Amino acid sequence: MMLGVFLANIVFLELFLVECRTRGRSDSKIVGGTYVRDIREMPWIVDIKNGSEKGDNHFCGGSVLTPIFVLTACHCLAQVSDDWKVPSVLENAKDYVFVAGSLISGDRPGKHAQVRIASSISIHPKCREINQIMRYDFGIAFLTKPFIENKWVRRISILSTDGETFTKSMYKLFAERPAKPCYVAGWGEVRRGSVGDSSVMSKKLRKVKMYIISETKCRQLFGRQDKALKYFPFTKNQQICATGRKNWGSDCQGDSGGPFICGGYQVGVVSYGIDCGISLPAVYAGLGIFFEWYSNTILPKYARGKLRKVDSSAGWRIQTPHFKIYVALFICCKLYSQRFSGAK
């Protein structure tokens, strides 16, 4: 009983102290790019498999937001609706396996790999694909057992968990000169051009450097292929456009949900594009909108007792005095982050 209470308290501490760890650590599915030599270069990346931890069933990418939360794309976890009046439908959480700490996606992920399953998954309530354009493309998985942080598995660095502060900090980061390096990584499709049913996924993690382009340039490039994107307000929707070096190289099918990193921080998730590794941009969902949802909905949802359902037989119950302490710590950390991360 006491062990269960202790574990529950540890989980809640991870939930509410995430705000205090949003700064400090500096740290692509990939068409073009290079292989990652050591998983310690990217200890926060997650291989999301469909069905089983064994086999070549890589499905999407993700990142370790906290030891118990994996951040990914909505379209990795749901059947996405193309109608604003019809909600997207979640898949079964039991159909997914989450692997961290490994360069290899396959039967033998490596000795440092940690394999987890989810007790529940959630997507942003406004997640839709309207006119073949993804909106609010955010999903999150709550694991039954937290990742153990070490040299090979570690949470991602973020700018802030306050949505408004995050967005301001992100655009300030983009404006810095010389420009901060940006890249994506993953195990997805490695061929250029259109992707059909005969996908060729990479068994080893690859990364590629990406270059952010302006909204005007993004519209211009996409407009040659899709009129809907020619006038789409990317910035208003907090969507980030980027291309590979000389418009050659990008993320692709199978990299969806993986982190878009700039200056050592995750600023977006791999969302959508037209074809792979050619002159058209890749689009990433900026995390400002995600953190508004995460802070205002996801954390309070679990604070209200969602964790009670994880393993009630083992005594996983929220003890009221401890719970109040963690809430107080979270509020203090949030105020601290808003004061200092937005001050520059």
C-alpha positions as CSV (number, residue, x, y, z in Angstrom):
1,M,0.0,0.0,0.0
2,M,2.7,2.5,1.0
3,L,4.7,1.6,-2.1
4,G,1.7,2.4,-4.3
5,V,1.3,5.8,-2.6
6,F,5.0,6.5,-3.0
7,L,4.9,5.7,-6.7
8,A,1.8,7.9,-7.2
9,N,3.4,10.8,-5.5
10,I,6.5,10.4,-7.7
11,V,4.3,10.5,-10.8
12,F,2.5,13.6,-9.6
13,L,5.9,15.3,-8.8
14,E,6.9,14.7,-12.5
15,L,3.6,16.2,-13.7
16,F,3.8,19.4,-11.8
17,L,7.5,20.1,-11.9
18,V,7.8,20.0,-15.7
19,E,7.5,23.8,-15.8
20,C,10.7,24.2,-13.7
21,R,12.8,22.2,-16.3
22,T,11.9,24.1,-19.4
23,R,15.4,25.7,-19.9
24,G,19.0,24.8,-19.8
25,R,19.8,21.7,-21.9
26,S,21.2,22.2,-25.4
27,D,21.1,19.5,-27.3
28,S,15.2,13.9,-38.5
29,K,12.1,9.7,-41.2
30,I,14.3,11.3,-43.1
31,V,14.9,11.9,-46.8
32,G,18.5,13.0,-47.2
33,G,20.4,13.8,-44.0
34,T,22.7,11.5,-42.1
35,Y,22.5,8.6,-39.6
36,V,22.6,9.5,-35.9
37,R,25.7,7.9,-34.4
38,D,24.7,7.7,-30.8
39,I,21.2,7.8,-29.2
40,R,22.7,10.1,-26.5
41,E,22.6,12.9,-29.2
42,M,18.8,12.6,-29.1
43,P,17.8,10.8,-25.9
44,W,14.3,12.3,-26.0
45,I,13.2,10.8,-29.3
46,V,10.5,8.0,-29.2
47,D,9.9,5.3,-31.7
48,I,6.1,4.7,-31.8
49,K,5.1,1.3,-33.0
50,N,1.7,-0.1,-33.9
51,G,0.8,-3.4,-32.4
52,S,3.9,-4.9,-30.9
53,E,7.3,-3.9,-29.6
54,K,8.8,-6.5,-31.9
55,G,9.0,-6.4,-35.7
56,D,9.3,-3.7,-38.3
57,N,6.1,-1.9,-37.4
58,H,7.4,1.7,-36.9
59,F,4.5,4.0,-37.2
60,C,5.3,7.5,-36.0
61,G,7.8,9.5,-33.9
62,G,7.4,11.2,-30.6
63,S,9.3,12.9,-27.8
64,V,9.6,12.4,-24.1
65,L,7.8,15.5,-22.7
66,T,8.0,14.1,-19.2
67,P,8.8,10.5,-18.1
68,I,5.1,9.7,-18.2
69,F,4.0,11.8,-21.2
70,V,4.9,11.2,-24.8
71,L,4.2,14.1,-27.2
72,T,3.3,13.2,-30.8
73,A,0.9,14.3,-33.6
74,C,-2.8,13.9,-33.5
75,H,-2.9,12.1,-36.8
76,C,-0.7,9.4,-35.3
77,L,-3.3,8.6,-32.6
78,A,-6.6,9.2,-34.3
79,Q,-8.8,8.9,-37.4
80,V,-8.8,12.6,-38.2
81,S,-12.1,14.2,-39.2
82,D,-12.3,16.5,-42.3
83,D,-15.3,18.3,-40.9
84,W,-15.3,20.9,-38.2
85,K,-18.7,19.6,-37.0
86,V,-17.5,16.0,-36.6
87,P,-14.8,15.2,-34.0
88,S,-11.7,13.1,-34.8
89,V,-11.9,9.6,-33.3
90,L,-9.2,8.2,-31.1
91,E,-7.6,4.9,-31.8
92,N,-7.2,2.2,-29.1
93,A,-4.3,3.1,-26.7
94,K,-3.5,-0.6,-26.4
95,D,-2.5,-0.6,-30.1
96,Y,0.6,1.4,-29.5
97,V,4.1,0.7,-28.1
98,F,6.6,3.5,-27.2
99,V,10.3,2.8,-27.3
100,A,12.9,5.3,-26.1
101,G,16.7,4.9,-25.8
102,S,17.4,3.1,-29.1
103,L,18.8,4.1,-32.5
104,I,17.3,0.9,-34.1
105,S,13.7,0.4,-35.0
106,G,13.0,-3.3,-35.3
107,D,13.2,-6.7,-33.4
108,R,16.3,-5.7,-31.5
109,P,16.1,-2.1,-30.4
110,G,19.3,-2.2,-28.2
111,K,20.3,-2.8,-24.7
112,H,19.5,0.8,-23.5
113,A,15.9,0.7,-25.0
114,Q,13.0,1.2,-22.7
115,V,9.6,-0.1,-23.9
116,R,6.4,1.3,-22.6
117,I,2.6,1.1,-23.3
118,A,0.0,3.7,-22.7
119,S,-2.9,3.7,-20.2
120,S,-4.6,6.4,-22.3
121,I,-4.1,8.7,-25.2
122,S,-5.5,12.2,-25.9
123,I,-5.7,14.5,-28.9
124,H,-6.4,18.2,-29.2
125,P,-10.2,18.6,-29.4
126,K,-9.9,20.8,-32.5
127,C,-7.7,18.3,-34.5
128,R,-9.0,18.2,-38.0
129,E,-7.8,17.9,-41.6
130,I,-9.6,20.6,-43.5
131,N,-8.9,20.8,-47.3
132,Q,-6.1,18.4,-46.7
133,I,-4.4,20.8,-44.3
134,M,-3.8,19.6,-40.7
135,R,-5.0,21.8,-37.9
136,Y,-4.2,21.4,-34.2
137,D,-2.1,18.4,-34.9
138,F,-1.2,17.4,-31.3
139,G,-1.5,14.2,-29.4
140,I,-0.2,12.9,-26.1
141,A,0.1,9.5,-24.6
142,F,0.0,8.8,-20.8
143,L,2.3,5.8,-20.0
144,T,1.4,3.1,-17.6
145,K,5.0,3.2,-16.3
146,P,7.3,6.2,-16.5
147,F,10.6,6.2,-18.5
148,I,13.7,6.1,-16.3
149,E,15.9,9.0,-17.2
150,N,19.5,8.3,-17.8
151,K,22.2,9.0,-20.5
152,W,20.1,7.3,-23.2
153,V,16.6,8.4,-22.2
154,R,15.8,12.0,-21.2
155,R,13.0,14.5,-21.5
156,I,13.0,17.1,-24.3
157,S,14.0,20.7,-23.6
158,I,11.2,23.2,-24.1
159,L,10.9,27.0,-23.9
160,S,7.9,27.2,-21.6
161,T,4.7,25.3,-20.7
162,D,2.8,28.6,-20.9
163,G,1.3,28.9,-24.4
164,E,1.7,32.6,-24.8
165,T,5.2,32.7,-23.3
166,F,6.2,29.8,-25.5
167,T,5.1,31.5,-28.7
168,K,6.9,34.7,-27.9
169,S,10.1,32.9,-27.0
170,M,9.8,30.7,-30.1
171,Y,9.6,33.7,-32.5
172,K,12.4,35.4,-30.6
173,L,14.5,32.3,-31.1
174,F,13.8,32.3,-34.9
175,A,14.8,35.9,-35.1
176,E,18.3,35.4,-33.6
177,R,21.3,35.9,-35.8
178,P,23.2,33.9,-36.6
179,A,20.2,31.6,-37.0
180,K,20.0,28.7,-34.6
181,P,20.3,25.3,-36.2
182,C,17.0,23.4,-36.7
183,Y,16.6,19.7,-37.5
184,V,14.2,16.8,-37.5
185,A,15.0,13.1,-36.9
186,G,13.2,9.8,-37.3
187,W,12.9,6.3,-38.8
188,G,10.5,7.2,-41.6
189,E,10.5,7.0,-45.4
190,V,13.9,7.6,-47.0
191,R,12.9,8.1,-50.7
192,R,12.2,11.4,-52.4
193,G,9.0,12.3,-54.1
194,S,5.5,10.8,-53.7
195,V,5.1,8.1,-51.2
196,G,2.9,5.1,-52.1
197,D,2.1,1.8,-50.4
198,S,5.6,0.4,-50.8
199,S,7.3,2.7,-48.3
200,V,11.0,2.2,-47.5
201,M,11.5,3.0,-43.8
202,S,14.9,3.4,-42.2
203,K,15.8,0.9,-39.6
204,K,18.3,3.3,-38.0
205,L,17.6,6.8,-36.8
206,R,18.4,9.6,-39.2
207,K,18.5,13.3,-38.9
208,V,18.4,16.2,-41.4
209,K,19.1,19.9,-40.9
210,M,16.1,22.2,-41.9
211,Y,15.9,25.9,-42.6
212,I,12.9,28.0,-41.6
213,I,11.3,30.0,-44.4
214,S,8.9,32.9,-44.2
215,E,5.1,32.6,-44.5
216,T,5.2,34.4,-47.8
217,K,7.8,32.0,-49.2
218,C,5.9,29.0,-47.9
219,R,2.7,30.2,-49.6
220,Q,4.6,30.8,-52.8
221,L,6.1,27.3,-52.9
222,F,3.0,25.5,-51.9
223,G,0.8,27.6,-54.2
224,R,2.3,25.9,-57.2
225,Q,0.8,22.6,-56.1
226,D,-2.2,23.5,-53.9
227,K,-4.4,26.6,-54.2
228,A,-5.7,26.1,-50.6
229,L,-2.2,26.5,-49.3
230,K,-1.4,29.5,-51.5
231,Y,-3.5,31.7,-49.1
232,F,-3.3,29.7,-45.9
233,P,-2.4,31.8,-42.7
234,F,0.4,29.6,-41.5
235,T,1.6,32.1,-38.8
236,K,-1.9,32.7,-37.4
237,N,-2.2,28.9,-37.0
238,Q,1.2,28.7,-35.5
239,Q,2.5,26.4,-38.2
240,I,6.2,26.6,-39.1
241,C,7.5,26.0,-42.7
242,A,11.0,24.8,-43.4
243,T,13.0,23.3,-46.2
244,G,16.2,21.2,-46.4
245,R,19.5,22.6,-47.7
246,K,18.9,23.9,-51.3
247,N,15.3,22.6,-50.9
248,W,16.7,19.0,-50.8
249,G,15.9,16.8,-47.8
250,S,13.1,16.7,-45.3
251,D,11.0,14.5,-43.0
252,C,8.6,12.1,-44.6
253,Q,5.9,9.4,-44.0
254,G,6.7,7.7,-40.7
255,D,8.4,10.7,-39.2
256,S,5.0,12.3,-38.2
257,G,4.8,13.3,-34.6
258,G,8.5,13.6,-34.1
259,P,10.1,16.7,-32.7
260,F,11.2,19.7,-34.7
261,I,14.2,21.1,-32.8
262,C,15.7,24.6,-33.0
263,G,18.5,25.9,-30.8
264,G,18.3,22.8,-28.6
265,Y,14.6,23.2,-27.9
266,Q,11.5,21.4,-29.3
267,V,9.4,24.1,-31.0
268,G,7.1,21.9,-33.0
269,V,5.9,18.4,-34.1
270,V,6.2,17.0,-37.6
271,S,2.8,17.5,-39.1
272,Y,2.4,17.5,-42.9
273,G,3.7,18.3,-46.4
274,I,3.4,17.4,-50.1
275,D,5.9,14.7,-51.2
276,C,9.2,14.3,-49.5
277,G,12.7,15.7,-49.9
278,I,11.9,18.0,-52.9
279,S,11.5,21.7,-53.3
280,L,8.2,21.9,-51.3
281,P,8.4,22.8,-47.6
282,A,7.6,20.6,-44.6
283,V,5.2,22.0,-42.1
284,Y,5.5,21.7,-38.3
285,A,2.8,22.4,-35.7
286,G,4.2,25.0,-33.3
287,L,3.8,24.1,-29.7
288,G,2.3,27.3,-28.3
289,I,-1.2,26.0,-29.0
290,F,-0.3,22.6,-27.6
291,F,0.9,24.1,-24.3
292,E,-2.3,26.1,-23.9
293,W,-4.2,22.8,-24.1
294,Y,-1.7,20.8,-22.1
295,S,-1.6,23.3,-19.1
296,N,-5.3,24.1,-19.1
297,T,-6.8,20.7,-19.9
298,I,-4.4,17.8,-19.7
299,L,-2.7,18.5,-16.4
300,P,-5.9,19.4,-14.6
301,K,-7.6,16.3,-16.0
302,Y,-5.0,14.1,-14.5
303,A,-5.0,16.1,-11.3
304,R,-8.7,15.5,-10.8
305,G,-8.0,11.8,-10.4
306,K,-7.3,10.2,-13.8
307,L,-4.3,8.5,-12.2
308,R,-6.6,6.6,-9.8
309,K,-7.6,4.4,-12.7
310,V,-4.0,3.3,-13.5
311,D,-3.7,0.6,-10.9
312,S,-6.1,0.9,-8.0
313,S,-5.3,-2.6,-6.8
314,A,-1.8,-1.5,-5.9
315,G,-3.0,1.5,-3.9
316,W,-2.4,4.3,-6.5
317,R,-4.4,6.9,-4.8
318,I,-3.9,10.6,-4.5
319,Q,-3.2,11.7,-0.9
320,T,-4.8,15.1,-0.4
321,P,-2.0,16.8,1.6
322,H,0.7,15.8,-1.0
323,F,-1.6,16.7,-3.9
324,K,-1.9,20.3,-2.5
325,I,1.8,20.6,-2.2
326,Y,2.4,19.6,-5.8
327,V,-0.2,22.0,-7.0
328,A,1.5,24.8,-5.1
329,L,4.9,23.8,-6.5
330,F,3.4,23.8,-10.0
331,I,2.0,27.3,-9.6
332,C,5.3,28.6,-8.2
333,C,7.3,27.1,-11.0
334,K,4.8,28.5,-13.6
335,L,5.1,32.0,-12.2
336,Y,8.9,31.7,-12.1
337,S,9.0,30.5,-15.7
338,Q,6.8,33.4,-16.9
339,R,8.9,35.9,-15.1
340,F,12.3,34.8,-16.4
341,S,11.7,33.0,-19.7
342,G,9.7,35.9,-21.2
343,A,11.8,38.7,-19.8
344,K,14.5,38.7,-22.5
